[in-house]
Amino acid sequence: MDWQGQKLSELLMQIMLVAFGIIGFISGYALGSFQTMLYVYAAGVVLTSLVTIPDWPFFNRHPRNWLDPSEVEKQPKPQNSNTTSKKKASKK
């Protein structure tokens, strides 16, 4: 899953859970059944999990191109900065 896919998955999860929460509340209120509300919301959680957890192909639309190991060796290495850190004197 790429970065954009993670963002899409998170957005879908939030929208679906809120929607099923609202649908569950309305159906439970209309029928006067707390059990119905829980079943509708639980079904929504299961459906949301099936949509957002697996790595579906539509989550991989923007793949990242990684450097080949031989290309990495050609790149300049970062310089080490030898800065000394000063500690604050503690007041007692």
CORGI-V685738 format. One record per backbone hydrogen bond with DSSP energy under -0.5 kcal/mol. NH is the residue of the N-H (numbers start at 1). CO is the residue of the C=O. If there is no record, write none. Layout:
BEGIN
{{NH,CO} {NH,CO}}
END
This chain:
BEGIN
{{2,59} {6,2} {7,3} {8,4} {9,5} {10,6} {11,7} {12,8} {13,9} {14,10} {15,11} {16,12} {17,13} {18,14} {19,15} {20,16} {21,17} {22,18} {23,19} {24,20} {25,21} {26,22} {27,23} {28,24} {29,25} {30,26} {31,27} {32,28} {33,28} {37,33} {38,34} {39,35} {40,36} {41,37} {42,38} {43,39} {44,40} {45,41} {46,42} {47,43} {48,44} {49,45} {50,46} {51,47} {52,48} {53,49} {54,49} {56,54} {59,56} {60,57} {66,64} {71,68} {72,68} {73,69} {74,70} {75,71} {75,72} {82,80} {83,81}}
END
